[in-house]
């Protein structure tokens, strides 16, 4: 077969009423209009705080795995650091770094939907406005970043099917390697899914092994460059420990959660006390539908797959089955609703594609009802975001919310200098970034059961050696996470505590923000 010719079995994209450029322009405008209001909000106890701090460390000359350690892959830190290099260490630069992959993810899903789905082309992207792009999804995250690059890899392979350009295969493997830098299982699983798809297409294309070698070569080439960088900086040992050894030894209990945990967060938010009004109960039930859809997606796909016309299946559909399953499995290490949503974009496209093939009035009404519930959830997220008050910080104004965020930031702005060392315990790394202060330790947080005893003592020694003046202490975080099932069973007994007795004996409370207090070091 001529390598430059498209296979006879390949299906051309469907014709649409609007020109492609106009459809994408309208979609991008609508998606940006939805995303931009969320860019002003920041939850101080979210994971994005550690990416802010890690990226700032990189800009200031530190190296991941050498001066600081995180169980996340280094990709998101260096991705944000690139924006800090261009725009400065500001909140605006941080928000651009998250806005780009969020909007890109939506555009990719729209592209795939227009190519595969006979109806409901905008629905997959719309469905992700709830559990994926919702209020707590508008944050810098290795899940969002890895998902974006994984979807780019899939797009390259779909384009290769019709264009037959070798560079697209190399890009497929290279982007899978980039995905590995953000979330290791996702990149590896995605690579095997792409290679398996190429081998399954070996009956229809010649030189299948050559194509496999191009994808593999792109993957190994990019991964080799990344590893060479860390080797040259003397950070290879720390990289291996942070991303492979530490998660397997210390992070397992925190990931052991029930399937679809926190699926009823919206319900609990609207009805914090039992016996609420029937109206609020009805609204909460509507808001929960998108999350319930994500949780039921594997079973729903299995049911739809039984009646699917597999004899006429398109190669793109097979690719989405394989890659969608790979991405979903890579997020299955923690089975709460947010991780399930992060792993579901391609499976949602598949589900909508199959629903569109069913000519049933019941299915049509169900799909439109699902879309309507998602719009309601998106509207609720926007309303909640709009209620958060903006506070001034050293990196720009932000609508920060979370335990003691306003009073803590106000105190630090008045009593510390930019670059001064403080410690936030056990976890709220965004405070370092918003106050332009510095974490003197290699760790963004300390958690019993996850952090080792040696790490606790190391932090105590650092406080002693550097005479760190202020410690921001959330006194209820560990207990609340344990009650919520996030760190259940990890809290030690009172006589086994390490850090709390040290703080109480060496520091005095100078600011009470409720659950979050600020301790100042006592003069010897």
C-alpha positions as CSV (number, residue, x, y, z in Angstrom):
1,X,0.0,0.0,0.0
2,X,1.3,3.4,-0.8
3,X,2.2,5.1,2.5
4,X,1.0,8.5,1.4
5,X,-2.4,7.4,0.4
6,X,-5.3,7.2,2.9
7,X,-6.8,3.7,3.3
8,X,-10.0,2.9,1.5
9,X,-11.7,2.0,4.7
10,X,-11.0,5.3,6.4
11,X,-14.1,7.4,6.9
12,X,-14.1,11.0,6.0
13,X,-15.3,13.5,8.7
14,X,-19.0,14.2,8.7
15,X,-20.4,17.3,6.9
16,X,-21.7,20.0,9.2
17,X,-23.9,23.0,8.6
18,X,-21.4,25.5,9.8
19,X,-17.9,25.9,8.3
20,X,-15.3,24.2,10.6
21,X,-13.5,27.5,11.4
22,X,-16.7,29.2,12.4
23,X,-17.8,26.2,14.5
24,X,-14.5,26.1,16.4
25,X,-14.5,29.9,16.8
26,X,-18.0,29.9,18.4
27,X,-17.1,27.0,20.6
28,X,-13.8,28.6,21.8
29,X,-15.7,31.8,22.6
30,X,-18.4,30.0,24.6
31,X,-15.8,27.8,26.4
32,X,-13.6,30.8,27.3
33,X,-16.6,32.7,28.5
34,X,-17.4,29.9,30.9
35,X,-13.8,29.3,32.1
36,X,-12.6,32.9,32.6
37,X,-14.8,33.7,35.6
38,X,-13.3,30.8,37.5
39,X,-9.8,32.0,37.0
40,X,-10.2,34.6,39.8
41,X,-10.9,31.9,42.4
42,X,-8.4,29.9,44.4
43,X,-9.0,27.4,47.2
44,X,-6.0,27.6,49.5
45,X,-6.0,23.9,50.4
46,X,-6.2,22.6,46.8
47,X,-3.3,20.8,45.2
48,X,-2.6,23.7,42.8
49,X,-0.8,25.5,45.6
50,X,2.1,23.0,45.5
51,X,2.4,23.6,41.7
52,X,2.6,27.3,42.3
53,X,5.4,26.9,44.9
54,X,7.2,24.2,42.9
55,X,7.2,26.3,39.7
56,X,8.4,29.4,41.6
57,X,11.2,27.2,43.1
58,X,12.3,26.2,39.5
59,X,12.2,29.8,38.3
60,X,14.6,30.6,41.3
61,X,17.0,27.9,40.3
62,X,15.9,24.9,42.2
63,X,15.5,21.5,40.6
64,X,12.7,19.0,41.1
65,X,14.0,15.9,42.9
66,X,17.1,17.8,44.2
67,X,15.9,20.7,46.3
68,X,12.2,19.7,46.6
69,X,10.1,16.5,46.3
70,X,6.5,15.8,45.3
71,X,4.8,12.6,44.4
72,X,3.4,14.2,41.3
73,X,5.4,14.0,38.1
74,X,7.7,17.0,37.3
75,X,5.7,18.0,34.2
76,X,3.2,20.4,35.8
77,X,5.9,22.2,37.7
78,X,8.0,22.9,34.6
79,X,4.9,23.6,32.6
80,X,3.9,26.4,35.0
81,X,7.5,27.5,35.4
82,X,7.6,28.2,31.7
83,X,4.7,30.7,32.0
84,X,6.4,32.2,35.1
85,X,9.5,32.8,33.0
86,X,7.5,34.5,30.3
87,X,5.0,36.5,32.4
88,X,6.6,36.7,35.8
89,X,5.8,34.9,39.0
90,X,2.2,36.2,39.2
91,X,-1.3,34.8,39.6
92,X,-2.0,35.9,36.0
93,X,0.8,33.7,34.7
94,X,-0.4,30.8,36.8
95,X,-4.0,31.2,35.5
96,X,-2.8,31.3,31.9
97,X,-1.0,28.0,32.4
98,X,-4.2,26.3,33.5
99,X,-6.6,28.1,31.1
100,X,-4.6,26.9,28.1
101,X,-5.0,23.1,28.8
102,X,-8.6,23.5,29.9
103,X,-9.6,25.3,26.8
104,X,-7.5,22.9,24.7
105,X,-9.2,19.9,26.2
106,X,-12.6,21.3,25.4
107,X,-11.6,22.0,21.8
108,X,-10.1,18.5,21.3
109,X,-13.3,16.9,22.6
110,X,-15.3,19.1,20.2
111,X,-13.0,18.0,17.3
112,X,-13.4,14.3,18.2
113,X,-17.2,14.7,18.6
114,X,-17.6,16.4,15.2
115,X,-15.6,13.6,13.7
116,X,-17.3,10.6,15.4
117,X,-20.8,11.6,16.6
118,X,-23.8,11.8,14.3
119,X,-25.6,14.0,16.9
120,X,-25.0,15.9,20.1
121,X,-21.5,17.1,19.0
122,X,-21.2,19.7,21.8
123,X,-22.5,17.4,24.5
124,X,-19.1,15.7,25.5
125,X,-17.5,19.0,26.2
126,X,-20.6,20.2,28.0
127,X,-20.7,17.2,30.2
128,X,-17.3,18.0,31.5
129,X,-18.3,21.5,32.7
130,X,-19.7,19.8,35.8
131,X,-17.4,17.3,37.5
132,X,-14.3,18.0,35.3
133,X,-14.4,21.7,34.7
134,X,-16.5,22.6,37.7
135,X,-15.6,25.0,40.6
136,X,-12.8,22.7,42.0
137,X,-11.7,21.6,38.5
138,X,-10.5,25.1,37.5
139,X,-7.1,24.5,39.2
140,X,-3.6,23.7,38.1
141,X,-3.4,19.9,38.2
142,X,-1.3,17.2,36.8
143,X,-4.6,15.4,35.9
144,X,-5.7,18.3,33.7
145,X,-2.3,18.7,32.1
146,X,-1.7,15.0,31.5
147,X,-5.2,14.6,30.1
148,X,-4.6,17.5,27.6
149,X,-1.4,16.1,26.3
150,X,-2.8,12.5,26.2
151,X,-5.7,13.8,24.0
152,X,-3.3,15.6,21.7
153,X,-1.5,12.3,21.3
154,X,-4.8,10.6,20.3
155,X,-5.6,13.4,17.8
156,X,-2.2,13.0,16.1
157,X,-2.9,9.3,15.6
158,X,-6.4,10.0,14.2
159,X,-4.9,12.6,11.8
160,X,-2.3,10.1,10.8
161,X,-4.9,7.7,9.7
162,X,-6.0,9.9,6.9
163,X,-2.8,11.9,6.2
164,X,-0.2,9.1,6.6
165,X,2.6,11.5,7.7
166,X,5.4,9.9,9.7
167,X,5.8,13.0,11.8
168,X,2.4,12.5,13.2
169,X,3.4,9.0,14.5
170,X,6.5,10.4,16.1
171,X,4.4,13.2,17.7
172,X,2.0,10.5,19.0
173,X,4.8,8.8,20.9
174,X,6.4,12.1,21.9
175,X,3.2,13.4,23.4
176,X,2.6,10.1,25.2
177,X,6.1,10.6,26.8
178,X,5.2,14.2,27.7
179,X,2.0,12.8,29.3
180,X,4.3,10.4,31.3
181,X,6.1,13.4,32.8
182,X,2.8,14.6,34.3
183,X,1.2,11.3,35.3
184,X,3.3,8.2,34.8
185,X,0.6,5.5,34.4
186,X,-1.3,7.6,31.9
187,X,1.6,8.0,29.5
188,X,2.6,4.4,29.7
189,X,-0.9,3.0,29.3
190,X,-1.6,5.4,26.5
191,X,1.5,4.2,24.6
192,X,0.5,0.6,24.8
193,X,-3.0,1.4,23.7
194,X,-1.7,3.3,20.6
195,X,0.7,0.5,19.7
196,X,-2.0,-2.1,20.1
197,X,-4.3,-0.1,17.8
198,X,-1.6,0.0,15.1
199,X,-1.1,-3.7,15.4
200,X,-4.9,-4.3,15.1
201,X,-4.9,-2.2,11.9
202,X,-2.1,-4.4,10.4
203,X,-4.6,-6.1,8.2
204,X,-5.5,-2.8,6.6
205,X,-2.1,-1.1,6.5
206,X,1.3,-2.2,5.4
207,X,4.5,-1.7,7.4
208,X,2.7,-1.9,10.7
209,X,5.9,-2.7,12.6
210,X,7.6,0.3,11.1
211,X,4.8,2.5,12.3
212,X,5.0,1.0,15.7
213,X,8.7,1.7,15.8
214,X,8.1,5.4,14.9
215,X,5.7,5.8,17.8
216,X,8.0,3.9,20.2
217,X,11.0,6.0,19.0
218,X,9.1,9.2,19.6
219,X,8.2,8.1,23.1
220,X,11.7,6.9,24.1
221,X,13.4,10.0,22.5
222,X,11.4,12.5,24.5
223,X,11.6,10.5,27.7
224,X,15.3,10.1,27.2
225,X,15.8,13.8,26.9
226,X,13.8,14.4,30.1
227,X,15.8,11.8,32.1
228,X,19.1,13.2,30.7
229,X,18.2,16.6,32.1
230,X,17.5,15.3,35.6
231,X,20.6,13.1,35.5
232,X,22.8,16.1,34.5
233,X,21.3,18.1,37.4
234,X,22.0,15.4,40.0
235,X,18.3,14.9,40.6
236,X,17.7,11.4,39.2
237,X,17.7,9.7,42.7
238,X,15.2,12.2,44.0
239,X,13.0,11.9,40.9
240,X,12.9,8.1,41.3
241,X,12.2,8.3,45.0
242,X,9.5,11.0,44.7
243,X,7.6,9.5,41.7
244,X,8.0,5.7,42.3
245,X,9.3,4.7,45.7
246,X,7.5,7.1,48.0
247,X,4.0,6.7,46.4
248,X,4.2,2.9,46.7
249,X,5.5,2.9,50.2
250,X,3.6,5.7,51.9
251,X,0.6,6.9,49.7
252,X,-1.4,3.7,49.4
253,X,-3.8,4.2,52.3
254,X,-4.7,7.7,51.2
255,X,-5.8,6.3,47.8
256,X,-7.9,3.5,49.3
257,X,-11.4,5.1,49.0
258,X,-14.8,3.8,48.0
259,X,-15.8,4.0,44.3
260,X,-17.1,7.4,43.3
261,X,-16.4,8.9,46.8
262,X,-17.5,12.5,47.2
263,X,-20.1,12.0,44.5
264,X,-22.7,13.8,46.7
265,X,-20.6,16.9,47.5
266,X,-23.1,19.1,45.7
267,X,-26.0,17.5,47.6
268,X,-24.2,18.1,50.9
269,X,-23.3,21.7,49.9
270,X,-27.0,22.5,49.1
271,X,-28.4,20.5,52.0
272,X,-25.8,20.6,54.8
273,X,-28.4,19.5,57.4
274,X,-30.8,16.6,57.0
275,X,-34.4,17.5,56.5
276,X,-33.9,20.5,54.2
277,X,-36.6,21.9,51.9
278,X,-38.1,19.8,49.2
279,X,-37.2,22.5,46.6
280,X,-33.5,22.4,47.6
281,X,-33.6,18.6,47.5
282,X,-35.0,18.7,44.0
283,X,-32.3,21.2,42.9
284,X,-29.6,19.1,44.5
285,X,-30.8,15.9,42.7
286,X,-30.7,17.7,39.4
287,X,-27.1,18.9,40.1
288,X,-26.0,15.4,40.9
289,X,-27.0,13.9,37.6
290,X,-23.7,14.7,35.7
291,X,-21.6,13.1,38.5
292,X,-23.9,10.1,38.5
293,X,-23.4,9.8,34.8
294,X,-19.6,9.8,35.1
295,X,-19.8,7.2,37.9
296,X,-22.1,4.9,35.8
297,X,-20.1,5.4,32.6
298,X,-18.3,2.0,32.5
299,X,-21.6,0.1,33.0
300,X,-23.4,2.3,30.6
301,X,-20.7,1.7,27.9
302,X,-20.9,-2.0,28.5
303,X,-24.7,-2.0,28.0
304,X,-24.5,0.2,24.9
305,X,-21.6,-2.0,23.5
306,X,-23.8,-5.1,23.6
307,X,-26.1,-3.7,20.9
308,X,-23.4,-1.8,18.9
309,X,-22.9,-2.7,15.3
310,X,-19.3,-4.0,15.7
311,X,-19.1,-5.4,12.1
312,X,-19.1,-1.8,10.7
313,X,-17.0,-0.3,13.5
314,X,-14.7,2.6,12.4
315,X,-11.0,2.6,13.2
316,X,-11.4,5.9,15.2
317,X,-14.0,4.2,17.4
318,X,-11.6,1.3,18.2
319,X,-8.8,3.8,19.0
320,X,-11.1,5.7,21.4
321,X,-12.1,2.5,23.1
322,X,-8.4,1.6,23.6
323,X,-7.1,5.0,24.6
324,X,-10.2,5.9,26.6
325,X,-9.8,2.8,28.6
326,X,-6.1,3.4,29.1
327,X,-6.7,7.0,30.4
328,X,-9.6,5.8,32.6
329,X,-7.4,3.0,34.1
330,X,-4.6,5.4,34.8
331,X,-6.9,7.4,37.1
332,X,-8.3,4.4,38.8
333,X,-5.6,4.3,41.5
334,X,-7.9,6.7,43.4
335,X,-11.6,6.0,42.7
336,X,-13.2,9.2,43.9
337,X,-15.6,11.1,41.5
338,X,-13.0,13.7,40.6
339,X,-10.4,11.1,39.4
340,X,-13.1,9.2,37.5
341,X,-14.0,12.4,35.8
342,X,-10.4,13.2,34.9
343,X,-10.2,9.7,33.3
344,X,-13.4,9.9,31.3
345,X,-13.2,12.4,28.4
346,X,-12.7,9.8,25.6
347,X,-15.2,7.4,27.2
348,X,-17.8,10.3,27.2
349,X,-17.2,10.9,23.5
350,X,-17.7,7.1,22.9
351,X,-20.9,7.1,24.9
352,X,-22.4,10.1,23.1
353,X,-21.4,8.5,19.8
354,X,-23.2,5.3,20.6
355,X,-26.3,7.2,22.0
356,X,-26.4,9.2,18.7
357,X,-26.6,5.9,16.7
358,X,-29.8,4.9,18.6
359,X,-32.9,6.4,16.9
360,X,-35.1,6.4,20.0
361,X,-37.3,9.2,21.4
362,X,-36.5,8.0,24.9
363,X,-32.8,8.2,24.3
364,X,-33.2,11.6,22.7
365,X,-35.1,13.0,25.7
366,X,-32.6,11.4,28.2
367,X,-29.6,13.0,26.4
368,X,-31.3,16.4,26.4
369,X,-32.2,16.0,30.1
370,X,-28.6,15.1,30.9
371,X,-27.4,18.2,29.0
372,X,-29.9,20.4,30.9
373,X,-28.8,19.1,34.3
374,X,-25.2,19.8,33.3
375,X,-26.1,23.4,32.4
376,X,-27.7,23.8,35.8
377,X,-24.6,22.5,37.6
378,X,-22.4,24.8,35.5
379,X,-24.6,27.7,36.5
380,X,-24.4,26.8,40.2
381,X,-20.6,26.7,40.0
382,X,-20.6,30.1,38.4
383,X,-22.8,31.5,41.1
384,X,-20.7,30.1,43.9
385,X,-17.5,31.4,42.3
386,X,-19.1,34.9,42.0
387,X,-19.8,35.0,45.8
388,X,-16.1,34.7,46.8
389,X,-14.7,38.1,47.8
390,X,-11.4,39.3,46.2
391,X,-8.5,39.9,48.5
392,X,-5.2,41.6,47.6
393,X,-2.0,39.5,47.6
394,X,1.6,40.0,46.6
395,X,1.0,38.2,43.3
396,X,-2.2,39.9,42.4
397,X,-5.8,40.1,43.5
398,X,-7.5,36.7,44.0
399,X,-10.8,35.4,45.2
400,X,-9.2,33.1,47.8
401,X,-11.4,30.9,50.0
402,X,-10.6,28.2,52.5
403,X,-9.9,28.0,56.3
404,X,-8.6,31.4,57.5
405,X,-7.4,32.5,54.1
406,X,-8.3,36.2,54.5
407,X,-6.9,36.7,58.0
408,X,-3.8,34.6,57.3
409,X,-2.8,36.5,54.1
410,X,-3.5,39.8,55.7
411,X,-1.2,39.0,58.7
412,X,1.6,37.7,56.4
413,X,1.4,40.8,54.2
414,X,1.9,43.0,57.2
415,X,4.5,41.1,59.2
416,X,6.7,39.3,56.6
417,X,8.8,40.4,53.7
418,X,8.8,38.8,50.2
419,X,11.1,35.8,50.2
420,X,11.0,35.4,54.0
421,X,10.9,31.8,55.2
422,X,7.7,30.5,56.9
423,X,6.2,27.1,57.4
424,X,2.6,26.1,56.6
425,X,1.5,23.0,58.5
426,X,0.2,20.5,57.6
427,X,-1.0,21.7,54.2
428,X,-2.0,24.8,52.4
429,X,0.9,25.5,50.0
430,X,-0.9,28.2,48.1
431,X,-0.2,30.5,51.1
432,X,3.5,30.5,50.2
433,X,2.7,31.6,46.7
434,X,0.1,34.2,47.6
435,X,2.3,35.8,50.3
436,X,5.5,35.5,48.3
437,X,7.1,33.7,51.2
438,X,9.4,30.7,51.0
439,X,9.1,27.1,52.2
440,X,12.4,26.2,53.9
441,X,11.8,22.5,53.6
442,X,11.7,20.1,50.6
443,X,8.1,19.2,51.4
444,X,4.9,21.0,50.6
445,X,3.1,19.3,53.4
446,X,3.4,16.9,56.3
447,X,0.8,14.2,56.9
448,X,1.0,11.3,59.3
449,X,0.9,8.0,57.4
450,X,2.2,9.6,54.2
451,X,5.3,11.5,55.4
452,X,7.9,9.4,57.2
453,X,9.0,9.9,60.8
454,X,12.4,10.9,59.4
455,X,10.8,13.6,57.3
456,X,9.0,15.0,60.4
457,X,12.2,15.2,62.3
458,X,14.0,16.7,59.3
459,X,11.5,19.6,59.2
460,X,11.9,20.1,63.0
461,X,15.7,20.3,62.5
462,X,15.2,22.8,59.7
463,X,13.0,25.0,61.9
464,X,15.7,24.9,64.6
465,X,18.6,25.6,62.3
466,X,17.0,28.4,60.3
467,X,15.1,29.8,63.3
468,X,11.9,30.1,61.2
469,X,9.8,32.9,62.7
470,X,6.2,32.1,61.7
471,X,4.3,28.8,61.3
472,X,0.8,28.8,59.9
473,X,-1.0,25.9,61.5
474,X,-4.4,24.5,60.4
475,X,-5.3,22.8,63.6
476,X,-8.3,20.9,62.2
477,X,-7.2,19.7,58.7
478,X,-5.8,16.3,59.7
479,X,-8.9,15.5,61.8
480,X,-11.4,16.7,59.2
481,X,-9.7,14.7,56.4
482,X,-9.7,11.6,58.6
483,X,-13.4,12.0,59.2
484,X,-14.0,12.5,55.5
485,X,-12.3,9.2,54.7
486,X,-9.4,10.9,52.9
487,X,-6.8,9.9,55.5
488,X,-8.9,7.5,57.5
489,X,-6.9,5.6,60.1
490,X,-3.6,7.5,59.5
491,X,-3.7,9.8,62.5
492,X,-1.5,8.5,65.4
493,X,-2.4,8.6,69.0
494,X,-1.6,11.7,71.1
495,X,1.6,10.2,72.5
496,X,2.9,9.5,69.0
497,X,2.6,13.0,67.7
498,X,5.9,14.5,66.6
499,X,5.3,18.0,65.2
500,X,2.4,19.3,67.5
501,X,4.4,19.1,70.8
502,X,7.3,20.8,69.1
503,X,5.1,23.7,68.0
504,X,3.5,24.1,71.4
505,X,6.8,24.2,73.2
506,X,8.7,26.5,70.8
507,X,6.0,28.8,69.4
508,X,3.3,31.1,70.7
509,X,0.0,31.9,69.0
510,X,-0.1,35.5,67.7
511,X,-3.1,35.3,65.3
512,X,-6.3,33.3,65.6
513,X,-8.1,32.8,62.3
514,X,-10.5,30.2,63.7
515,X,-9.3,26.7,62.6
516,X,-6.1,28.3,61.2
517,X,-3.7,30.0,63.6
518,X,-0.3,31.7,63.2
519,X,2.5,30.8,65.6
520,X,5.5,33.0,66.3
521,X,8.8,31.5,67.5
522,X,9.6,32.3,71.1
523,X,12.7,34.2,71.9
524,X,15.3,32.0,73.6
